[in-house]
Amino acid sequence: MQVTFNGLQFWYDDEVEYPAGHYLLREKQPQPGIYVLKKGSVEILKNGKQVAVISKFGEMFGEISALTGDDCSTTVRLLQPSIFLVVKDADSFLENNAKTAVFVAKMLARRLSDTTEKLVG
């Protein structure tokens, strides 16, 4: 299926919906896909502590572990019923969607910058 957001057009494999309280990703667990928030809100947890709340359409989760093959570095828990678009093959997805790959790179750079600022600031 195809969707457009933030001026980007890309194909996704599935659309899933989960209730509040559901754990979408778990720290130290493998995660091969990328989730794109369509509706709802989630909290990002590190070592059981909340580090962020995300409710913006188009935010992505799981991209780091999907791209590196490493286990998840954080846990994502739903704060309210939420809908996600699922991309199962991150490499193919980004190879075939150059503008989306740049969007993901910028998003990761912002997250790194924010994290660095919190640690140093």
FIRO-937672 format. One record per residue: residue in one letter; x, y, z of N, C-alpha, C, CB in turn. Coordinates in nm, 4 decimals. Each point is the difference from the previous one (the first is absolute). Glycine has a CB too. Example, Ala and Ser with C-alpha at 12.3 -4.5 7.8 and 13.67 -1.06 7.14 Angstrom:
! residues 2
R,aa,n.xx,n.yy,n.zz,ca.xx,ca.yy,ca.zz,c.xx,c.yy,c.zz,cb.xx,cb.yy,cb.zz
R,A,1.3190,-0.5690,0.7800,-0.0890,0.1190,0.0000,0.0900,0.1200,0.0000,-0.1892,-0.1173,0.1246
R,S,0.1542,0.2223,-0.1966,0.0820,0.1190,0.0060,-0.0770,0.1090,0.0730,0.1184,-0.0628,-0.2145
***
This chain:
! residues 121
R,aa,n.xx,n.yy,n.zz,ca.xx,ca.yy,ca.zz,c.xx,c.yy,c.zz,cb.xx,cb.yy,cb.zz
R,M,0.0839,-0.1168,0.0000,-0.0839,0.1168,0.0000,0.0891,0.1240,0.0000,-0.1850,-0.1247,0.1213
R,Q,0.1310,0.2342,-0.1671,0.0788,0.1221,-0.0121,-0.0605,0.1106,0.0862,0.0688,-0.0658,-0.2334
R,V,0.0192,0.1520,0.2854,-0.0452,0.1113,0.0827,0.0899,0.1205,-0.0284,-0.0878,-0.1582,0.1807
R,T,0.0337,0.2778,-0.1552,0.0782,0.1224,-0.0113,-0.0053,0.0721,0.1338,-0.0476,0.0190,-0.2492
R,F,0.1651,0.0192,0.3002,0.0056,0.0829,0.1204,0.1269,0.0819,-0.0062,-0.1319,-0.1684,0.1367
R,N,0.1273,0.2874,-0.0781,0.1138,0.0922,-0.0020,0.0557,0.0188,-0.1408,0.0542,-0.0694,0.2331
R,G,-0.1409,0.0642,-0.3332,0.0443,0.0152,-0.1381,0.0681,-0.1234,-0.0558,0.0244,0.2391,0.0454
R,L,-0.0214,-0.3477,0.0295,0.0636,-0.1237,-0.0432,-0.1060,-0.1014,-0.0395,0.1965,0.0447,0.1503
R,Q,-0.1664,-0.1192,-0.2527,-0.0903,-0.1043,-0.0446,0.0745,-0.1324,0.0085,-0.1266,0.1596,-0.1534
R,F,0.0700,-0.2576,0.2222,0.0674,-0.1287,0.0088,-0.0998,-0.1134,0.0175,0.1993,0.1136,0.0974
R,W,-0.1489,-0.2332,-0.1195,-0.0785,-0.1227,0.0135,0.0246,-0.0600,0.1378,0.0114,-0.0422,-0.2497
R,Y,-0.1154,-0.0110,0.3092,0.0118,-0.0701,0.1264,-0.0675,-0.1354,-0.0126,0.0058,0.2177,0.1282
R,D,0.0277,-0.3088,-0.0390,-0.0477,-0.1378,-0.0102,-0.1326,-0.0262,0.0704,0.2352,-0.0653,-0.0151
R,D,-0.2580,0.1327,0.1255,-0.1166,-0.0313,0.0811,-0.0393,0.1203,0.0836,0.0663,-0.2414,0.0062
R,E,-0.1904,0.2409,0.0423,-0.0481,0.1007,0.0938,-0.0526,-0.0757,0.1207,-0.0585,0.1687,-0.1849
R,V,0.1069,-0.1327,0.3044,-0.0400,-0.0706,0.1216,-0.0516,0.0993,0.1032,0.1696,-0.1805,-0.0456
R,E,-0.2563,0.1309,0.1310,-0.0571,0.0824,0.1069,0.0128,-0.0768,0.1312,-0.1629,0.1135,-0.1608
R,Y,0.2038,-0.0423,0.2664,0.0171,-0.0621,0.1310,-0.0639,0.0885,0.1068,0.2144,-0.1122,-0.0759
R,P,-0.2548,0.0522,0.1885,-0.0624,0.0761,0.1087,0.1032,0.0713,0.0883,-0.1884,-0.1642,-0.0026
R,A,0.1400,0.2570,0.0813,0.0852,0.0671,0.0989,0.0630,-0.1056,0.0901,-0.1447,0.2092,-0.0056
R,G,0.2693,-0.1863,0.0424,0.0708,-0.0929,0.0866,0.0799,-0.1059,-0.0748,-0.1768,0.0392,0.1650
R,H,0.1497,-0.0560,-0.2942,0.0729,-0.0997,-0.0808,0.1458,0.0416,-0.0177,-0.2130,-0.0595,-0.1209
R,Y,0.3024,-0.0370,0.1276,0.1414,0.0254,-0.0239,0.0287,-0.0300,-0.1471,0.0622,-0.0565,0.2421
R,L,-0.0318,0.1606,-0.3173,0.0278,-0.0144,-0.1428,0.1405,-0.0549,-0.0216,-0.1569,0.1898,-0.0509
R,L,0.2536,-0.1347,0.1225,0.1390,-0.0450,-0.0057,0.0499,-0.0180,0.1420,0.0399,0.1190,-0.2205
R,R,0.0524,-0.2121,0.2376,0.0563,-0.0226,0.1334,0.1520,0.0070,-0.0061,-0.1975,-0.1437,0.0627
R,E,0.2519,0.2167,0.0324,0.1443,0.0133,0.0134,0.0657,-0.1380,0.0050,-0.0303,0.2193,0.1212
R,K,0.1411,-0.2327,-0.1919,0.0812,-0.1223,-0.0049,-0.0685,-0.1160,-0.0715,0.1039,0.0734,0.2110
R,Q,-0.2066,-0.0431,-0.2920,-0.0666,-0.1022,-0.0805,0.0243,0.0303,-0.1474,-0.1773,-0.0361,0.1788
R,P,0.1866,-0.0659,-0.2637,0.0191,0.0254,-0.1438,-0.1234,0.0653,-0.0608,0.1554,-0.1963,-0.0136
R,Q,-0.1346,0.2797,-0.0874,-0.1095,0.0698,-0.0665,0.0384,0.0218,-0.1461,-0.0704,0.1142,0.2168
R,P,0.0162,-0.1903,-0.3077,0.0413,0.0108,-0.1402,-0.0705,0.1097,-0.0810,0.0475,-0.2400,0.0142
R,G,-0.1585,0.2949,0.0353,-0.0772,0.0944,-0.0798,0.0019,0.1421,0.0521,-0.1415,-0.1879,-0.0606
R,I,0.0811,0.2758,-0.0183,-0.0157,0.1405,0.0370,-0.1491,0.0269,0.0171,0.2126,0.0689,-0.1249
R,Y,-0.2478,0.0007,0.2309,-0.1379,0.0403,0.0255,-0.0104,0.1507,-0.0177,-0.0357,-0.1936,0.1604
R,V,-0.0696,0.2371,-0.2303,-0.0266,0.1423,-0.0205,-0.1320,0.0316,0.0698,0.1265,0.0056,-0.2236
R,L,-0.1240,0.0903,0.3160,-0.1203,0.0361,0.0743,-0.0997,0.0694,-0.0918,0.1346,0.0212,0.2113
R,K,-0.2529,-0.0773,-0.2201,-0.1076,0.0602,-0.0795,-0.0958,0.0773,0.0910,0.0187,-0.1864,-0.1705
R,K,-0.0481,0.1271,0.2879,-0.0939,0.0631,0.0920,0.0263,-0.0528,0.1400,-0.1736,0.0265,-0.1826
R,G,0.1676,0.0617,0.2832,0.0161,-0.0415,0.1377,0.1199,0.0652,0.0660,-0.1072,-0.2142,-0.0585
R,S,0.1538,0.1536,0.1667,0.1205,0.0509,0.0662,0.0684,-0.1142,0.0739,-0.1031,0.2304,0.0243
R,V,0.2356,-0.2156,-0.0133,0.0818,-0.1020,0.0653,0.1007,0.0675,0.0917,-0.0285,-0.1564,-0.1962
R,E,0.0790,0.0781,0.2899,0.1106,0.0488,0.0809,0.1222,-0.0853,-0.0323,-0.1566,0.0808,0.1855
R,I,0.2720,-0.0158,-0.1825,0.1268,-0.0670,-0.0225,0.0642,-0.0194,0.1367,0.0291,0.1012,-0.2342
R,L,0.0069,-0.2251,0.2652,0.0583,-0.0336,0.1294,0.1413,-0.0532,-0.0183,-0.2282,-0.0498,0.0922
R,K,0.3169,0.0901,-0.0030,0.1361,-0.0525,0.0041,0.0255,-0.0457,0.1422,0.0804,0.1527,-0.1884
R,N,-0.0486,-0.2798,0.2054,0.0190,-0.0574,0.1333,-0.1205,0.0267,0.0901,0.2474,0.0299,-0.0257
R,G,-0.3674,-0.0362,-0.0342,-0.1232,0.0187,0.0754,-0.0386,0.1429,0.0295,0.0492,-0.2139,0.0958
R,K,0.0324,0.3108,-0.1376,-0.0291,0.1416,0.0252,-0.0417,0.0686,-0.1294,0.1645,0.0029,0.1910
R,Q,-0.2688,0.0790,-0.1820,-0.0487,0.0721,-0.1170,0.1008,0.1058,-0.0445,-0.2364,-0.0406,0.0743
R,V,0.2722,0.0356,-0.2031,0.0927,0.1001,-0.0534,-0.0667,0.0903,-0.1030,0.1873,-0.1588,0.0407
R,A,-0.3047,0.1178,-0.0918,-0.0710,0.0835,-0.0973,-0.1435,-0.0491,-0.0160,0.2163,0.0484,-0.1209
R,V,-0.3025,0.0421,0.0751,-0.1364,-0.0334,-0.0401,-0.0152,0.0473,-0.1429,-0.0928,0.0181,0.2379
R,I,0.0421,-0.1052,-0.3226,-0.0139,0.0302,-0.1423,-0.1461,-0.0155,-0.0415,0.2374,-0.0768,-0.0438
R,S,-0.2909,0.1775,-0.0232,-0.1378,-0.0083,-0.0485,-0.0150,0.0633,-0.1389,-0.0797,0.0050,0.2379
R,K,0.1915,0.0172,-0.3049,-0.0024,0.0662,-0.1300,-0.0082,-0.1018,-0.1141,0.1325,0.1898,0.0974
R,F,-0.2288,-0.1690,-0.1858,-0.0138,-0.0851,-0.1178,0.1311,-0.0027,-0.0777,-0.2463,0.0521,-0.0124
R,G,0.2905,-0.1714,-0.0229,0.1217,-0.0137,-0.0795,0.1242,-0.0335,0.0796,-0.1004,0.1577,-0.1540
R,E,0.0938,-0.1515,0.2884,0.1157,-0.0394,0.0804,0.0245,-0.1490,-0.0205,-0.0466,0.1818,0.1722
R,M,0.1734,-0.2203,-0.1753,0.0365,-0.1390,-0.0253,0.0634,-0.0620,0.1233,0.0322,0.0520,-0.2426
R,F,-0.0498,-0.1839,0.2534,0.0548,-0.0777,0.1102,0.0580,-0.1286,-0.0557,-0.1659,0.0989,0.1632
R,G,0.2711,-0.1469,-0.1012,0.0590,-0.1265,-0.0405,0.1012,0.0114,-0.1111,-0.2070,-0.1038,0.0697
R,E,0.2269,0.2262,-0.1200,0.0894,0.0170,-0.1157,0.1453,-0.0306,0.0338,-0.1559,0.1724,-0.0875
R,I,0.1989,-0.1436,0.2087,0.1398,-0.0240,0.0355,0.0293,-0.1501,-0.0005,0.0032,0.2113,0.1393
R,S,-0.0839,-0.2880,-0.0678,0.0257,-0.1440,0.0040,-0.0278,-0.0652,-0.1350,-0.0575,-0.0009,0.2434
R,A,-0.0392,0.0521,-0.3181,-0.0279,-0.0556,-0.1322,0.1176,0.0233,-0.0950,-0.2457,0.0387,0.0369
R,L,0.3108,0.0756,-0.0252,0.1125,0.0322,-0.0884,0.1306,-0.0647,0.0446,-0.1124,0.2145,-0.0520
R,T,0.1350,-0.2225,0.1825,0.1277,-0.0530,0.0497,-0.0027,-0.1500,0.0250,0.0409,0.2204,0.1021
R,G,-0.1606,-0.2761,-0.0841,-0.0103,-0.1408,0.0355,0.0187,-0.0239,0.1490,0.0826,-0.0561,-0.2263
R,D,-0.0621,0.1644,0.3020,0.0163,-0.0102,0.1449,-0.1374,-0.0077,0.0670,0.2183,0.1285,-0.0120
R,D,-0.2189,-0.1706,0.1379,-0.1242,0.0005,0.0771,-0.0438,0.1443,0.0255,0.0618,-0.2207,0.1089
R,C,-0.1890,0.2384,-0.0743,-0.0541,0.1331,0.0273,0.0746,0.0660,0.1153,-0.2244,-0.0743,-0.0834
R,S,0.2490,0.2027,0.0695,0.0689,0.0751,0.1051,-0.0981,0.0620,0.0985,0.1852,0.0467,-0.1599
R,T,-0.3131,-0.0435,0.1256,-0.1027,0.0555,0.0880,-0.1270,-0.0851,-0.0076,0.0962,0.2322,-0.0304
R,T,-0.1886,-0.2025,0.1193,-0.1316,-0.0620,-0.0004,-0.1008,0.1051,-0.0440,0.0644,-0.1637,0.1846
R,V,-0.1623,0.1223,-0.2647,-0.1066,0.0904,-0.0434,-0.1322,-0.0579,0.0508,0.1311,0.0754,-0.2085
R,R,-0.1991,0.0016,0.2941,-0.1275,-0.0427,0.0568,-0.1086,0.0992,-0.0384,0.1182,-0.1125,0.1923
R,L,-0.2341,0.0615,-0.2318,-0.1098,0.0855,-0.0429,-0.0690,0.0664,0.1190,-0.0318,-0.1470,-0.1996
R,L,0.0137,0.2783,0.1897,-0.0711,0.0756,0.1028,-0.1493,0.0054,-0.0289,0.2054,0.1361,0.0394
R,Q,-0.2416,-0.1547,-0.1650,-0.1399,-0.0035,-0.0417,-0.0101,-0.0942,-0.1192,-0.0434,0.2380,0.0833
R,P,-0.0770,-0.2811,-0.1182,-0.0125,-0.0860,-0.1176,0.0695,0.0683,-0.1182,-0.2202,-0.0978,0.0855
R,S,0.2995,0.0211,-0.1597,0.0817,0.0592,-0.1059,0.0010,-0.0881,-0.1246,0.1421,0.1108,0.1740
R,I,-0.1207,-0.0445,-0.2872,0.0074,-0.0681,-0.1297,0.1380,0.0274,-0.0592,-0.2527,0.0209,-0.0384
R,F,0.3136,-0.1257,-0.0182,0.1334,0.0100,-0.0587,0.0018,-0.0599,-0.1401,0.1017,-0.0104,0.2291
R,L,-0.0203,0.0693,-0.3147,0.0317,-0.0587,-0.1292,0.1280,-0.0795,0.0222,-0.1118,0.1896,-0.1368
R,V,0.1204,-0.3094,0.0803,0.1143,-0.0874,0.0240,0.0773,-0.0226,-0.1294,-0.1232,-0.1118,0.1886
R,V,0.2536,0.1327,-0.1805,0.0917,-0.0295,-0.1099,0.0851,-0.1173,0.0478,0.0042,0.2440,-0.0881
R,K,-0.0172,-0.3577,0.0237,0.0675,-0.1216,0.0475,0.1463,-0.0089,-0.0419,-0.2193,-0.1123,-0.0087
R,D,0.2552,0.1651,-0.1067,0.1373,-0.0091,-0.0499,0.0588,0.1404,-0.0093,-0.0540,-0.2119,-0.1293
R,A,0.1221,0.2550,0.2359,0.0520,0.1370,0.0090,0.1003,0.0304,-0.1098,-0.0358,-0.0077,0.2452
R,D,0.1261,-0.0854,-0.2744,0.1023,0.0245,-0.1023,-0.0631,0.0279,-0.1361,0.1582,-0.1477,0.1260
R,S,-0.2467,0.0604,-0.1681,-0.0660,0.0166,-0.1292,-0.0836,0.1277,-0.0026,-0.0047,-0.2494,-0.0284
R,F,-0.0659,0.2751,0.1378,-0.0835,0.1184,0.0126,0.0820,0.1273,-0.0225,-0.1489,-0.1240,0.1603
R,L,0.2636,0.1340,-0.0932,0.0815,0.1211,-0.0114,0.0762,0.0064,-0.1323,0.0218,0.0012,0.2481
R,E,0.0203,-0.1157,-0.3013,0.0684,-0.0018,-0.1294,-0.0911,0.0487,-0.1120,0.1414,-0.1894,0.0807
R,N,-0.2701,0.1597,-0.0698,-0.0953,0.0358,-0.1049,-0.0718,0.1322,0.0229,-0.0291,-0.2401,-0.0364
R,N,0.0592,0.3068,0.1465,-0.0659,0.1262,0.0345,0.1049,0.1000,0.0485,-0.2146,-0.1222,0.0604
R,A,0.2892,0.1797,-0.1534,0.1124,0.0881,0.0359,-0.0433,0.1175,0.0875,0.1103,-0.0647,-0.2136
R,K,-0.2207,0.1293,0.1813,-0.0447,0.1146,0.0796,-0.0367,-0.0432,0.1419,-0.0838,0.1116,-0.2091
R,T,0.0245,-0.2290,0.2209,-0.0338,-0.0512,0.1319,0.1267,-0.0352,0.0772,-0.2185,-0.0874,-0.0887
R,A,0.3192,0.0337,0.0200,0.1280,-0.0316,0.0652,0.0631,0.1271,0.0567,0.0341,-0.1953,-0.1567
R,V,-0.0402,0.3052,0.0816,0.0539,0.1272,0.0485,-0.0823,0.0480,0.1200,0.0820,0.0593,-0.2334
R,F,-0.2136,-0.0737,0.2275,-0.0870,0.0366,0.1120,0.0390,-0.0787,0.1253,-0.1876,0.0530,-0.1611
R,V,0.2089,-0.1840,0.1469,0.0383,-0.0846,0.1125,0.1365,0.0431,0.0540,-0.1336,-0.1917,-0.0961
R,A,0.2279,0.2209,0.0081,0.1326,0.0448,0.0429,-0.0099,0.1300,0.0803,0.1022,-0.1103,-0.2025
R,K,-0.1828,0.2045,0.1562,-0.0176,0.1268,0.0719,-0.0686,-0.0217,0.1345,-0.0128,0.1205,-0.2194
R,M,-0.0852,-0.2099,0.2228,-0.0697,-0.0307,0.1239,0.0982,-0.0606,0.1011,-0.2166,-0.0360,-0.1276
R,L,0.3002,-0.0567,0.0832,0.0989,-0.0609,0.0884,0.1020,0.1030,0.0477,-0.0309,-0.2184,-0.1189
R,A,0.0704,0.3089,0.0303,0.0950,0.1055,0.0384,-0.0612,0.0908,0.1056,0.1036,-0.0078,-0.2288
R,R,-0.2330,0.0432,0.2148,-0.0669,0.0829,0.1007,-0.0063,-0.0720,0.1341,-0.1353,0.1096,-0.1806
R,R,0.1029,-0.2388,0.1767,-0.0070,-0.0767,0.1248,0.1368,-0.0058,0.0679,-0.1885,-0.1370,-0.0950
R,L,0.2926,0.1170,0.0168,0.1355,-0.0039,0.0558,0.0368,0.1350,0.0598,0.0655,-0.1749,-0.1679
R,S,-0.0991,0.2820,0.0970,0.0287,0.1341,0.0490,-0.0756,0.0279,0.1299,0.0392,0.0765,-0.2360
R,D,-0.1670,-0.1119,0.2409,-0.0801,0.0203,0.1213,0.0566,-0.0790,0.1174,-0.2024,0.0385,-0.1421
R,T,0.2414,-0.1628,0.1168,0.0559,-0.0842,0.1047,0.1319,0.0576,0.0506,-0.1114,-0.2007,-0.1019
R,T,0.1949,0.2429,0.0093,0.1284,0.0602,0.0378,-0.0211,0.1244,0.0844,0.1031,-0.0897,-0.2090
R,E,-0.1986,0.1731,0.1689,-0.0298,0.1226,0.0741,-0.0475,-0.0319,0.1410,-0.0582,0.1149,-0.2147
R,K,-0.0257,-0.2175,0.2294,-0.0487,-0.0381,0.1331,0.1136,-0.0497,0.0877,-0.2218,-0.0579,-0.0988
R,L,0.3144,-0.0161,0.0394,0.1119,-0.0554,0.0777,0.1016,0.1056,0.0379,-0.0329,-0.2155,-0.1161
R,V,0.0586,0.3092,0.0256,0.1028,0.1011,0.0206,-0.0572,0.1266,0.0622,0.1250,-0.0936,-0.1937
R,G,-0.2469,0.1307,0.1471,-0.0618,0.1254,0.0374,-0.0337,0.0098,0.1430,-0.0856,0.0119,-0.2203
***
